[in-house]
């Protein structure tokens, strides 16, 4: 199932434009926002961070 920005925004109680800005890289997420988004898309935020750190990239694979 593909999650749309508008669906995630509604789930988090945020404006769709706000989700769009971080999805396109226009803005960065604060730590609490990162946790909310990770949980909102069904990913453990700690596991995601570990994957990013392990890969040495600033973005997950």
PDBQT receptor file of N, H, CA, C and O in Angstrom, charges set to zero:
ATOM      1  N   UNK A   1       0.845  -1.188   0.000  1.00  0.00    +0.000 N 
ATOM      2  CA  UNK A   1       0.000   0.000   0.000  1.00  0.00    +0.000 C 
ATOM      3  C   UNK A   1       0.881   1.239   0.000  1.00  0.00    +0.000 C 
ATOM      4  O   UNK A   1       1.820   1.342   0.790  1.00  0.00    +0.000 OA
ATOM      5  N   UNK A   2       0.585   2.152  -0.864  1.00  0.00    +0.000 N 
ATOM      6  H   UNK A   2      -0.178   2.068  -1.506  1.00  0.00    +0.000 HD
ATOM      7  CA  UNK A   2       1.335   3.399  -0.953  1.00  0.00    +0.000 C 
ATOM      8  C   UNK A   2       0.667   4.458  -0.078  1.00  0.00    +0.000 C 
ATOM      9  O   UNK A   2      -0.534   4.708  -0.180  1.00  0.00    +0.000 OA
ATOM     10  N   UNK A   3       1.468   5.063   0.773  1.00  0.00    +0.000 N 
ATOM     11  H   UNK A   3       2.443   4.859   0.856  1.00  0.00    +0.000 HD
ATOM     12  CA  UNK A   3       0.956   6.092   1.672  1.00  0.00    +0.000 C 
ATOM     13  C   UNK A   3       1.136   7.456   1.015  1.00  0.00    +0.000 C 
ATOM     14  O   UNK A   3       2.245   7.827   0.630  1.00  0.00    +0.000 OA
ATOM     15  N   UNK A   4       0.067   8.179   0.893  1.00  0.00    +0.000 N 
ATOM     16  H   UNK A   4      -0.834   7.877   1.205  1.00  0.00    +0.000 HD
ATOM     17  CA  UNK A   4       0.127   9.518   0.289  1.00  0.00    +0.000 C 
ATOM     18  C   UNK A   4       0.440  10.563   1.360  1.00  0.00    +0.000 C 
ATOM     19  O   UNK A   4       0.152  10.367   2.541  1.00  0.00    +0.000 OA
ATOM     20  N   UNK A   5       1.031  11.672   0.928  1.00  0.00    +0.000 N 
ATOM     21  H   UNK A   5       1.264  11.832  -0.031  1.00  0.00    +0.000 HD
ATOM     22  CA  UNK A   5       1.357  12.763   1.850  1.00  0.00    +0.000 C 
ATOM     23  C   UNK A   5       0.123  13.226   2.602  1.00  0.00    +0.000 C 
ATOM     24  O   UNK A   5       0.176  13.474   3.807  1.00  0.00    +0.000 OA
ATOM     25  N   UNK A   6      -0.969  13.340   1.897  1.00  0.00    +0.000 N 
ATOM     26  H   UNK A   6      -1.011  13.139   0.918  1.00  0.00    +0.000 HD
ATOM     27  CA  UNK A   6      -2.195  13.834   2.525  1.00  0.00    +0.000 C 
ATOM     28  C   UNK A   6      -2.678  12.859   3.602  1.00  0.00    +0.000 C 
ATOM     29  O   UNK A   6      -3.209  13.287   4.627  1.00  0.00    +0.000 OA
ATOM     30  N   UNK A   7      -2.499  11.558   3.379  1.00  0.00    +0.000 N 
ATOM     31  H   UNK A   7      -2.068  11.210   2.547  1.00  0.00    +0.000 HD
ATOM     32  CA  UNK A   7      -2.902  10.567   4.379  1.00  0.00    +0.000 C 
ATOM     33  C   UNK A   7      -2.020  10.657   5.629  1.00  0.00    +0.000 C 
ATOM     34  O   UNK A   7      -2.516  10.627   6.755  1.00  0.00    +0.000 OA
ATOM     35  N   UNK A   8      -0.703  10.768   5.411  1.00  0.00    +0.000 N 
ATOM     36  H   UNK A   8      -0.300  10.793   4.496  1.00  0.00    +0.000 HD
ATOM     37  CA  UNK A   8       0.215  10.891   6.548  1.00  0.00    +0.000 C 
ATOM     38  C   UNK A   8      -0.064  12.183   7.310  1.00  0.00    +0.000 C 
ATOM     39  O   UNK A   8      -0.091  12.191   8.541  1.00  0.00    +0.000 OA
ATOM     40  N   UNK A   9      -0.268  13.255   6.590  1.00  0.00    +0.000 N 
ATOM     41  H   UNK A   9      -0.247  13.250   5.590  1.00  0.00    +0.000 HD
ATOM     42  CA  UNK A   9      -0.558  14.542   7.240  1.00  0.00    +0.000 C 
ATOM     43  C   UNK A   9      -1.807  14.444   8.105  1.00  0.00    +0.000 C 
ATOM     44  O   UNK A   9      -1.826  14.927   9.237  1.00  0.00    +0.000 OA
ATOM     45  N   UNK A  10      -2.841  13.825   7.574  1.00  0.00    +0.000 N 
ATOM     46  H   UNK A  10      -2.826  13.432   6.654  1.00  0.00    +0.000 HD
ATOM     47  CA  UNK A  10      -4.082  13.675   8.324  1.00  0.00    +0.000 C 
ATOM     48  C   UNK A  10      -3.851  12.820   9.564  1.00  0.00    +0.000 C 
ATOM     49  O   UNK A  10      -4.346  13.139  10.645  1.00  0.00    +0.000 OA
ATOM     50  N   UNK A  11      -3.102  11.737   9.407  1.00  0.00    +0.000 N 
ATOM     51  H   UNK A  11      -2.700  11.477   8.529  1.00  0.00    +0.000 HD
ATOM     52  CA  UNK A  11      -2.817  10.844  10.536  1.00  0.00    +0.000 C 
ATOM     53  C   UNK A  11      -2.051  11.564  11.638  1.00  0.00    +0.000 C 
ATOM     54  O   UNK A  11      -2.286  11.317  12.821  1.00  0.00    +0.000 OA
ATOM     55  N   UNK A  12      -1.131  12.456  11.254  1.00  0.00    +0.000 N 
ATOM     56  H   UNK A  12      -0.940  12.656  10.293  1.00  0.00    +0.000 HD
ATOM     57  CA  UNK A  12      -0.306  13.163  12.226  1.00  0.00    +0.000 C 
ATOM     58  C   UNK A  12      -0.952  14.451  12.728  1.00  0.00    +0.000 C 
ATOM     59  O   UNK A  12      -0.490  15.040  13.705  1.00  0.00    +0.000 OA
ATOM     60  N   UNK A  13      -2.007  14.882  12.069  1.00  0.00    +0.000 N 
ATOM     61  H   UNK A  13      -2.382  14.403  11.276  1.00  0.00    +0.000 HD
ATOM     62  CA  UNK A  13      -2.651  16.144  12.431  1.00  0.00    +0.000 C 
ATOM     63  C   UNK A  13      -1.884  17.352  11.922  1.00  0.00    +0.000 C 
ATOM     64  O   UNK A  13      -1.944  18.431  12.512  1.00  0.00    +0.000 OA
ATOM     65  N   UNK A  14      -1.157  17.163  10.816  1.00  0.00    +0.000 N 
ATOM     66  H   UNK A  14      -1.109  16.286  10.338  1.00  0.00    +0.000 HD
ATOM     67  CA  UNK A  14      -0.362  18.234  10.216  1.00  0.00    +0.000 C 
ATOM     68  C   UNK A  14      -0.991  18.645   8.894  1.00  0.00    +0.000 C 
ATOM     69  O   UNK A  14      -1.829  17.929   8.345  1.00  0.00    +0.000 OA
ATOM     70  N   UNK A  15      -0.586  19.794   8.391  1.00  0.00    +0.000 N 
ATOM     71  H   UNK A  15       0.094  20.376   8.837  1.00  0.00    +0.000 HD
ATOM     72  CA  UNK A  15      -0.999  20.243   7.067  1.00  0.00    +0.000 C 
ATOM     73  C   UNK A  15      -0.236  19.448   6.013  1.00  0.00    +0.000 C 
ATOM     74  O   UNK A  15       0.927  19.106   6.229  1.00  0.00    +0.000 OA
ATOM     75  N   UNK A  16      -0.862  19.148   4.883  1.00  0.00    +0.000 N 
ATOM     76  H   UNK A  16      -1.806  19.426   4.707  1.00  0.00    +0.000 HD
ATOM     77  CA  UNK A  16      -0.208  18.405   3.813  1.00  0.00    +0.000 C 
ATOM     78  C   UNK A  16       1.000  19.170   3.286  1.00  0.00    +0.000 C 
ATOM     79  O   UNK A  16       2.009  18.559   2.934  1.00  0.00    +0.000 OA
ATOM     80  N   UNK A  17       0.913  20.489   3.227  1.00  0.00    +0.000 N 
ATOM     81  H   UNK A  17       0.093  20.985   3.513  1.00  0.00    +0.000 HD
ATOM     82  CA  UNK A  17       2.033  21.300   2.749  1.00  0.00    +0.000 C 
ATOM     83  C   UNK A  17       3.259  21.125   3.642  1.00  0.00    +0.000 C 
ATOM     84  O   UNK A  17       4.392  21.167   3.161  1.00  0.00    +0.000 OA
ATOM     85  N   UNK A  18       3.038  20.932   4.923  1.00  0.00    +0.000 N 
ATOM     86  H   UNK A  18       2.119  20.898   5.314  1.00  0.00    +0.000 HD
ATOM     87  CA  UNK A  18       4.131  20.722   5.869  1.00  0.00    +0.000 C 
ATOM     88  C   UNK A  18       4.849  19.411   5.566  1.00  0.00    +0.000 C 
ATOM     89  O   UNK A  18       6.079  19.356   5.558  1.00  0.00    +0.000 OA
ATOM     90  N   UNK A  19       4.069  18.353   5.315  1.00  0.00    +0.000 N 
ATOM     91  H   UNK A  19       3.070  18.399   5.322  1.00  0.00    +0.000 HD
ATOM     92  CA  UNK A  19       4.642  17.057   4.965  1.00  0.00    +0.000 C 
ATOM     93  C   UNK A  19       5.396  17.173   3.645  1.00  0.00    +0.000 C 
ATOM     94  O   UNK A  19       6.478  16.604   3.498  1.00  0.00    +0.000 OA
ATOM     95  N   UNK A  20       4.845  17.888   2.706  1.00  0.00    +0.000 N 
ATOM     96  H   UNK A  20       3.966  18.350   2.825  1.00  0.00    +0.000 HD
ATOM     97  CA  UNK A  20       5.486  18.070   1.398  1.00  0.00    +0.000 C 
ATOM     98  C   UNK A  20       6.841  18.752   1.525  1.00  0.00    +0.000 C 
ATOM     99  O   UNK A  20       7.784  18.382   0.826  1.00  0.00    +0.000 OA
ATOM    100  N   UNK A  21       6.951  19.735   2.400  1.00  0.00    +0.000 N 
ATOM    101  H   UNK A  21       6.185  20.035   2.968  1.00  0.00    +0.000 HD
ATOM    102  CA  UNK A  21       8.211  20.476   2.547  1.00  0.00    +0.000 C 
ATOM    103  C   UNK A  21       9.356  19.599   3.036  1.00  0.00    +0.000 C 
ATOM    104  O   UNK A  21      10.487  19.761   2.579  1.00  0.00    +0.000 OA
ATOM    105  N   UNK A  22       9.089  18.673   3.956  1.00  0.00    +0.000 N 
ATOM    106  H   UNK A  22       8.170  18.541   4.327  1.00  0.00    +0.000 HD
ATOM    107  CA  UNK A  22      10.189  17.811   4.387  1.00  0.00    +0.000 C 
ATOM    108  C   UNK A  22      10.391  16.663   3.408  1.00  0.00    +0.000 C 
ATOM    109  O   UNK A  22      11.509  16.169   3.259  1.00  0.00    +0.000 OA
ATOM    110  N   UNK A  23       9.327  16.232   2.739  1.00  0.00    +0.000 N 
ATOM    111  H   UNK A  23       8.419  16.633   2.860  1.00  0.00    +0.000 HD
ATOM    112  CA  UNK A  23       9.459  15.139   1.764  1.00  0.00    +0.000 C 
ATOM    113  C   UNK A  23      10.325  15.554   0.579  1.00  0.00    +0.000 C 
ATOM    114  O   UNK A  23      11.019  14.724  -0.007  1.00  0.00    +0.000 OA
ATOM    115  N   UNK A  24      10.283  16.833   0.229  1.00  0.00    +0.000 N 
ATOM    116  H   UNK A  24       9.719  17.507   0.706  1.00  0.00    +0.000 HD
ATOM    117  CA  UNK A  24      11.076  17.337  -0.895  1.00  0.00    +0.000 C 
ATOM    118  C   UNK A  24      12.439  17.860  -0.455  1.00  0.00    +0.000 C 
ATOM    119  O   UNK A  24      13.246  18.272  -1.289  1.00  0.00    +0.000 OA
ATOM    120  N   UNK A  25      12.697  17.847   0.848  1.00  0.00    +0.000 N 
ATOM    121  H   UNK A  25      12.041  17.513   1.526  1.00  0.00    +0.000 HD
ATOM    122  CA  UNK A  25      13.986  18.322   1.352  1.00  0.00    +0.000 C 
ATOM    123  C   UNK A  25      14.047  19.815   1.594  1.00  0.00    +0.000 C 
ATOM    124  O   UNK A  25      15.111  20.359   1.889  1.00  0.00    +0.000 OA
ATOM    125  N   UNK A  26      12.912  20.480   1.470  1.00  0.00    +0.000 N 
ATOM    126  H   UNK A  26      12.047  20.039   1.230  1.00  0.00    +0.000 HD
ATOM    127  CA  UNK A  26      12.863  21.930   1.695  1.00  0.00    +0.000 C 
ATOM    128  C   UNK A  26      13.115  22.284   3.159  1.00  0.00    +0.000 C 
ATOM    129  O   UNK A  26      13.629  23.359   3.467  1.00  0.00    +0.000 OA
ATOM    130  N   UNK A  27      12.751  21.381   4.045  1.00  0.00    +0.000 N 
ATOM    131  H   UNK A  27      12.333  20.508   3.795  1.00  0.00    +0.000 HD
ATOM    132  CA  UNK A  27      12.998  21.595   5.476  1.00  0.00    +0.000 C 
ATOM    133  C   UNK A  27      13.375  20.282   6.116  1.00  0.00    +0.000 C 
ATOM    134  O   UNK A  27      13.102  19.209   5.579  1.00  0.00    +0.000 OA
ATOM    135  N   UNK A  28      14.008  20.381   7.274  1.00  0.00    +0.000 N 
ATOM    136  H   UNK A  28      14.230  21.253   7.709  1.00  0.00    +0.000 HD
ATOM    137  CA  UNK A  28      14.408  19.189   8.027  1.00  0.00    +0.000 C 
ATOM    138  C   UNK A  28      13.432  18.973   9.173  1.00  0.00    +0.000 C 
ATOM    139  O   UNK A  28      12.791  19.907   9.653  1.00  0.00    +0.000 OA
ATOM    140  N   UNK A  29      13.337  17.727   9.596  1.00  0.00    +0.000 N 
ATOM    141  H   UNK A  29      13.859  16.968   9.206  1.00  0.00    +0.000 HD
ATOM    142  CA  UNK A  29      12.468  17.396  10.715  1.00  0.00    +0.000 C 
ATOM    143  C   UNK A  29      13.209  17.550  12.033  1.00  0.00    +0.000 C 
ATOM    144  O   UNK A  29      14.391  17.218  12.132  1.00  0.00    +0.000 OA
ATOM    145  N   UNK A  30      12.523  18.045  13.029  1.00  0.00    +0.000 N 
ATOM    146  H   UNK A  30      11.563  18.314  12.949  1.00  0.00    +0.000 HD
ATOM    147  CA  UNK A  30      13.039  18.023  14.400  1.00  0.00    +0.000 C 
ATOM    148  C   UNK A  30      12.944  16.577  14.886  1.00  0.00    +0.000 C 
ATOM    149  O   UNK A  30      12.243  15.766  14.281  1.00  0.00    +0.000 OA
ATOM    150  N   UNK A  31      13.632  16.255  15.956  1.00  0.00    +0.000 N 
ATOM    151  H   UNK A  31      14.202  16.914  16.448  1.00  0.00    +0.000 HD
ATOM    152  CA  UNK A  31      13.659  14.877  16.460  1.00  0.00    +0.000 C 
ATOM    153  C   UNK A  31      12.249  14.365  16.762  1.00  0.00    +0.000 C 
ATOM    154  O   UNK A  31      11.917  13.238  16.395  1.00  0.00    +0.000 OA
ATOM    155  N   UNK A  32      11.435  15.153  17.410  1.00  0.00    +0.000 N 
ATOM    156  H   UNK A  32      11.705  16.069  17.709  1.00  0.00    +0.000 HD
ATOM    157  CA  UNK A  32      10.082  14.697  17.733  1.00  0.00    +0.000 C 
ATOM    158  C   UNK A  32       9.249  14.486  16.475  1.00  0.00    +0.000 C 
ATOM    159  O   UNK A  32       8.406  13.589  16.436  1.00  0.00    +0.000 OA
ATOM    160  N   UNK A  33       9.473  15.293  15.458  1.00  0.00    +0.000 N 
ATOM    161  H   UNK A  33      10.157  16.021  15.490  1.00  0.00    +0.000 HD
ATOM    162  CA  UNK A  33       8.765  15.123  14.193  1.00  0.00    +0.000 C 
ATOM    163  C   UNK A  33       9.235  13.855  13.476  1.00  0.00    +0.000 C 
ATOM    164  O   UNK A  33       8.430  13.119  12.907  1.00  0.00    +0.000 OA
ATOM    165  N   UNK A  34      10.541  13.610  13.512  1.00  0.00    +0.000 N 
ATOM    166  H   UNK A  34      11.195  14.208  13.974  1.00  0.00    +0.000 HD
ATOM    167  CA  UNK A  34      11.107  12.395  12.924  1.00  0.00    +0.000 C 
ATOM    168  C   UNK A  34      10.462  11.158  13.541  1.00  0.00    +0.000 C 
ATOM    169  O   UNK A  34      10.078  10.229  12.831  1.00  0.00    +0.000 OA
ATOM    170  N   UNK A  35      10.347  11.155  14.852  1.00  0.00    +0.000 N 
ATOM    171  H   UNK A  35      10.659  11.910  15.428  1.00  0.00    +0.000 HD
ATOM    172  CA  UNK A  35       9.744  10.017  15.553  1.00  0.00    +0.000 C 
ATOM    173  C   UNK A  35       8.284   9.848  15.127  1.00  0.00    +0.000 C 
ATOM    174  O   UNK A  35       7.837   8.731  14.868  1.00  0.00    +0.000 OA
ATOM    175  N   UNK A  36       7.551  10.945  15.057  1.00  0.00    +0.000 N 
ATOM    176  H   UNK A  36       7.915  11.852  15.268  1.00  0.00    +0.000 HD
ATOM    177  CA  UNK A  36       6.143  10.891  14.660  1.00  0.00    +0.000 C 
ATOM    178  C   UNK A  36       5.988  10.357  13.243  1.00  0.00    +0.000 C 
ATOM    179  O   UNK A  36       5.115   9.530  12.981  1.00  0.00    +0.000 OA
ATOM    180  N   UNK A  37       6.828  10.825  12.330  1.00  0.00    +0.000 N 
ATOM    181  H   UNK A  37       7.538  11.498  12.543  1.00  0.00    +0.000 HD
ATOM    182  CA  UNK A  37       6.745  10.378  10.937  1.00  0.00    +0.000 C 
ATOM    183  C   UNK A  37       7.108   8.901  10.831  1.00  0.00    +0.000 C 
ATOM    184  O   UNK A  37       6.402   8.135  10.176  1.00  0.00    +0.000 OA
ATOM    185  N   UNK A  38       8.191   8.502  11.464  1.00  0.00    +0.000 N 
ATOM    186  H   UNK A  38       8.765   9.125  11.996  1.00  0.00    +0.000 HD
ATOM    187  CA  UNK A  38       8.598   7.094  11.416  1.00  0.00    +0.000 C 
ATOM    188  C   UNK A  38       7.474   6.199  11.923  1.00  0.00    +0.000 C 
ATOM    189  O   UNK A  38       7.138   5.199  11.288  1.00  0.00    +0.000 OA
ATOM    190  N   UNK A  39       6.905   6.550  13.043  1.00  0.00    +0.000 N 
ATOM    191  H   UNK A  39       7.178   7.362  13.559  1.00  0.00    +0.000 HD
ATOM    192  CA  UNK A  39       5.803   5.752  13.587  1.00  0.00    +0.000 C 
ATOM    193  C   UNK A  39       4.586   5.816  12.670  1.00  0.00    +0.000 C 
ATOM    194  O   UNK A  39       3.871   4.827  12.504  1.00  0.00    +0.000 OA
ATOM    195  N   UNK A  40       4.358   6.980  12.078  1.00  0.00    +0.000 N 
ATOM    196  H   UNK A  40       4.938   7.783  12.213  1.00  0.00    +0.000 HD
ATOM    197  CA  UNK A  40       3.217   7.153  11.175  1.00  0.00    +0.000 C 
ATOM    198  C   UNK A  40       3.301   6.287   9.932  1.00  0.00    +0.000 C 
ATOM    199  O   UNK A  40       2.276   5.896   9.374  1.00  0.00    +0.000 OA
ATOM    200  N   UNK A  41       4.515   5.986   9.495  1.00  0.00    +0.000 N 
ATOM    201  H   UNK A  41       5.348   6.303   9.948  1.00  0.00    +0.000 HD
ATOM    202  CA  UNK A  41       4.678   5.128   8.314  1.00  0.00    +0.000 C 
ATOM    203  C   UNK A  41       4.982   3.684   8.708  1.00  0.00    +0.000 C 
ATOM    204  O   UNK A  41       5.283   2.845   7.858  1.00  0.00    +0.000 OA
ATOM    205  N   UNK A  42       4.899   3.409  10.009  1.00  0.00    +0.000 N 
ATOM    206  H   UNK A  42       4.655   4.090  10.699  1.00  0.00    +0.000 HD
ATOM    207  CA  UNK A  42       5.034   2.039  10.480  1.00  0.00    +0.000 C 
ATOM    208  C   UNK A  42       6.457   1.535  10.608  1.00  0.00    +0.000 C 
ATOM    209  O   UNK A  42       6.703   0.335  10.486  1.00  0.00    +0.000 OA
ATOM    210  N   UNK A  43       7.404   2.442  10.853  1.00  0.00    +0.000 N 
ATOM    211  H   UNK A  43       7.204   3.417  10.951  1.00  0.00    +0.000 HD
ATOM    212  CA  UNK A  43       8.808   2.065  11.004  1.00  0.00    +0.000 C 
ATOM    213  C   UNK A  43       9.269   2.445  12.412  1.00  0.00    +0.000 C 
ATOM    214  O   UNK A  43       8.939   3.520  12.912  1.00  0.00    +0.000 OA
ATOM    215  N   UNK A  44      10.026   1.563  13.036  1.00  0.00    +0.000 N 
ATOM    216  H   UNK A  44      10.294   0.690  12.629  1.00  0.00    +0.000 HD
ATOM    217  CA  UNK A  44      10.605   1.855  14.342  1.00  0.00    +0.000 C 
ATOM    218  C   UNK A  44      11.664   2.947  14.161  1.00  0.00    +0.000 C 
ATOM    219  O   UNK A  44      12.639   2.730  13.441  1.00  0.00    +0.000 OA
ATOM    220  N   UNK A  45      11.499   4.115  14.794  1.00  0.00    +0.000 N 
ATOM    221  H   UNK A  45      10.707   4.291  15.378  1.00  0.00    +0.000 HD
ATOM    222  CA  UNK A  45      12.443   5.213  14.588  1.00  0.00    +0.000 C 
ATOM    223  C   UNK A  45      13.871   4.879  15.010  1.00  0.00    +0.000 C 
ATOM    224  O   UNK A  45      14.822   5.369  14.400  1.00  0.00    +0.000 OA
ATOM    225  N   UNK A  46      14.036   4.059  16.037  1.00  0.00    +0.000 N 
ATOM    226  H   UNK A  46      13.264   3.662  16.532  1.00  0.00    +0.000 HD
ATOM    227  CA  UNK A  46      15.375   3.676  16.491  1.00  0.00    +0.000 C 
ATOM    228  C   UNK A  46      16.037   2.762  15.460  1.00  0.00    +0.000 C 
ATOM    229  O   UNK A  46      17.216   2.928  15.145  1.00  0.00    +0.000 OA
ATOM    230  N   UNK A  47      15.279   1.799  14.936  1.00  0.00    +0.000 N 
ATOM    231  H   UNK A  47      14.322   1.665  15.192  1.00  0.00    +0.000 HD
ATOM    232  CA  UNK A  47      15.815   0.896  13.917  1.00  0.00    +0.000 C 
ATOM    233  C   UNK A  47      16.189   1.664  12.646  1.00  0.00    +0.000 C 
ATOM    234  O   UNK A  47      17.209   1.376  12.021  1.00  0.00    +0.000 OA
ATOM    235  N   UNK A  48      15.371   2.630  12.273  1.00  0.00    +0.000 N 
ATOM    236  H   UNK A  48      14.542   2.865  12.782  1.00  0.00    +0.000 HD
ATOM    237  CA  UNK A  48      15.659   3.447  11.094  1.00  0.00    +0.000 C 
ATOM    238  C   UNK A  48      16.943   4.239  11.294  1.00  0.00    +0.000 C 
ATOM    239  O   UNK A  48      17.784   4.295  10.396  1.00  0.00    +0.000 OA
ATOM    240  N   UNK A  49      17.098   4.844  12.448  1.00  0.00    +0.000 N 
ATOM    241  H   UNK A  49      16.415   4.799  13.177  1.00  0.00    +0.000 HD
ATOM    242  CA  UNK A  49      18.312   5.601  12.736  1.00  0.00    +0.000 C 
ATOM    243  C   UNK A  49      19.529   4.690  12.726  1.00  0.00    +0.000 C 
ATOM    244  O   UNK A  49      20.578   5.069  12.206  1.00  0.00    +0.000 OA
ATOM    245  N   UNK A  50      19.407   3.503  13.290  1.00  0.00    +0.000 N 
ATOM    246  H   UNK A  50      18.555   3.195  13.712  1.00  0.00    +0.000 HD
ATOM    247  CA  UNK A  50      20.522   2.548  13.289  1.00  0.00    +0.000 C 
ATOM    248  C   UNK A  50      20.911   2.181  11.860  1.00  0.00    +0.000 C 
ATOM    249  O   UNK A  50      22.097   2.052  11.555  1.00  0.00    +0.000 OA
ATOM    250  N   UNK A  51      19.924   2.013  10.985  1.00  0.00    +0.000 N 
ATOM    251  H   UNK A  51      18.961   2.117  11.233  1.00  0.00    +0.000 HD
ATOM    252  CA  UNK A  51      20.199   1.691   9.586  1.00  0.00    +0.000 C 
ATOM    253  C   UNK A  51      20.945   2.835   8.902  1.00  0.00    +0.000 C 
ATOM    254  O   UNK A  51      21.888   2.606   8.145  1.00  0.00    +0.000 OA
ATOM    255  N   UNK A  52      20.524   4.041   9.170  1.00  0.00    +0.000 N 
ATOM    256  H   UNK A  52      19.757   4.227   9.785  1.00  0.00    +0.000 HD
ATOM    257  CA  UNK A  52      21.185   5.211   8.581  1.00  0.00    +0.000 C 
ATOM    258  C   UNK A  52      22.626   5.310   9.066  1.00  0.00    +0.000 C 
ATOM    259  O   UNK A  52      23.535   5.535   8.268  1.00  0.00    +0.000 OA
ATOM    260  N   UNK A  53      22.838   5.145  10.360  1.00  0.00    +0.000 N 
ATOM    261  H   UNK A  53      22.100   4.963  11.009  1.00  0.00    +0.000 HD
ATOM    262  CA  UNK A  53      24.184   5.235  10.912  1.00  0.00    +0.000 C 
ATOM    263  C   UNK A  53      25.078   4.120  10.387  1.00  0.00    +0.000 C 
ATOM    264  O   UNK A  53      26.255   4.347  10.109  1.00  0.00    +0.000 OA
ATOM    265  N   UNK A  54      24.530   2.921  10.251  1.00  0.00    +0.000 N 
ATOM    266  H   UNK A  54      23.574   2.737  10.477  1.00  0.00    +0.000 HD
ATOM    267  CA  UNK A  54      25.293   1.782   9.750  1.00  0.00    +0.000 C 
ATOM    268  C   UNK A  54      25.724   1.990   8.301  1.00  0.00    +0.000 C 
ATOM    269  O   UNK A  54      26.833   1.619   7.917  1.00  0.00    +0.000 OA
ATOM    270  N   UNK A  55      24.853   2.577   7.511  1.00  0.00    +0.000 N 
ATOM    271  H   UNK A  55      23.952   2.878   7.822  1.00  0.00    +0.000 HD
ATOM    272  CA  UNK A  55      25.151   2.773   6.091  1.00  0.00    +0.000 C 
ATOM    273  C   UNK A  55      26.112   3.936   5.853  1.00  0.00    +0.000 C 
ATOM    274  O   UNK A  55      26.736   4.032   4.796  1.00  0.00    +0.000 OA
ATOM    275  N   UNK A  56      26.223   4.812   6.842  1.00  0.00    +0.000 N 
ATOM    276  H   UNK A  56      25.716   4.734   7.700  1.00  0.00    +0.000 HD
ATOM    277  CA  UNK A  56      27.108   5.967   6.693  1.00  0.00    +0.000 C 
ATOM    278  C   UNK A  56      26.526   7.068   5.817  1.00  0.00    +0.000 C 
ATOM    279  O   UNK A  56      27.224   8.015   5.456  1.00  0.00    +0.000 OA
ATOM    280  N   UNK A  57      25.252   6.944   5.477  1.00  0.00    +0.000 N 
ATOM    281  H   UNK A  57      24.685   6.174   5.770  1.00  0.00    +0.000 HD
ATOM    282  CA  UNK A  57      24.574   7.952   4.656  1.00  0.00    +0.000 C 
ATOM    283  C   UNK A  57      23.693   8.815   5.531  1.00  0.00    +0.000 C 
ATOM    284  O   UNK A  57      23.409   8.472   6.679  1.00  0.00    +0.000 OA
ATOM    285  N   UNK A  58      23.266   9.931   4.985  1.00  0.00    +0.000 N 
ATOM    286  H   UNK A  58      23.497  10.210   4.053  1.00  0.00    +0.000 HD
ATOM    287  CA  UNK A  58      22.321  10.767   5.728  1.00  0.00    +0.000 C 
ATOM    288  C   UNK A  58      20.884  10.401   5.390  1.00  0.00    +0.000 C 
ATOM    289  O   UNK A  58      19.949  11.011   5.909  1.00  0.00    +0.000 OA
ATOM    290  N   UNK A  59      20.699   9.395   4.510  1.00  0.00    +0.000 N 
ATOM    291  H   UNK A  59      21.458   8.900   4.088  1.00  0.00    +0.000 HD
ATOM    292  CA  UNK A  59      19.382   8.912   4.153  1.00  0.00    +0.000 C 
ATOM    293  C   UNK A  59      19.383   7.395   4.179  1.00  0.00    +0.000 C 
ATOM    294  O   UNK A  59      20.390   6.771   3.845  1.00  0.00    +0.000 OA
ATOM    295  N   UNK A  60      18.253   6.788   4.575  1.00  0.00    +0.000 N 
ATOM    296  H   UNK A  60      17.435   7.295   4.845  1.00  0.00    +0.000 HD
ATOM    297  CA  UNK A  60      18.191   5.324   4.588  1.00  0.00    +0.000 C 
ATOM    298  C   UNK A  60      18.242   4.746   3.191  1.00  0.00    +0.000 C 
ATOM    299  O   UNK A  60      17.917   5.426   2.218  1.00  0.00    +0.000 OA
ATOM    300  N   UNK A  61      18.655   3.476   3.090  1.00  0.00    +0.000 N 
ATOM    301  H   UNK A  61      18.920   2.924   3.880  1.00  0.00    +0.000 HD
ATOM    302  CA  UNK A  61      18.715   2.795   1.777  1.00  0.00    +0.000 C 
ATOM    303  C   UNK A  61      17.343   2.590   1.200  1.00  0.00    +0.000 C 
ATOM    304  O   UNK A  61      17.209   2.036   0.108  1.00  0.00    +0.000 OA
TER     305      UNK A  61
